[in-house]
Every structure is written in structure tokens, then in C-alpha cells.
Amino acid sequence: MSAEIKLRADEARSHADDVRKTKEEAQQLMDSLRNRIDGLVDSFTGRTHDKFIERIDEWKSSNDEMNEALYNLGQFLETAANTIEQVDTDLASQLG
């Protein structure tokens, strides 16, 4: 089965911009939440404190992974847009 790309370059670029914007908005929300959660660290002692810190670290790691995934998706869509445009240019030049 041969591949077919139905996405136009302008659509890919628009989606890339949307993903980047959404990533930034999500990052701002998560940074705000992170600051509020970090303020709770001293609210616990003993093993509860240790487990709370562990959960915060897990959450921070997951948040970082989400941000990286959104960044990579935006980059992929931007590269796809550039590639679609380049293929169109190359094919047109071959036709003279």
C-alpha cells in the first residue's frame, strides 16, 4: 500500500503553531501549580513528608515529559510543512 499525505503545508504549520501555543499555556499553568505545591512541602513531616516529596518528583517528571512530547510534536509538524513545500517545489521544477 502506498503512502498518501493529505495534510497541506499551511495546515501543518497552523497545527504546529497551535501545539506550541498550547505547550506554552500548559507550561504556565503547571509552573503556577508547581509553585503552589512546593509551598506545601513543609506541611508534612516524617514518612508522609518523604512520600509527598516522592509524588511531587514523579509529577514534575511527568510534566517535563509532556512538555517535551508537545515540543517534539510541534517540531514534527513544522518539519512536515517544510517538507511538503519542498516536495512541491522540487516536483514543479522537474516539470520545467
Protein Blocks (a to p, Z undefined) as FASTA:
>chain_A
ZZddfbdfklmmmmmmmmmmmmmmmmmmmmmmmmmmmmmmmmpgcjllmmmmmmmmmmmm
mmmmmmmmmmmmmmmmmmmmmmmmmmmmmmmmmnZZ
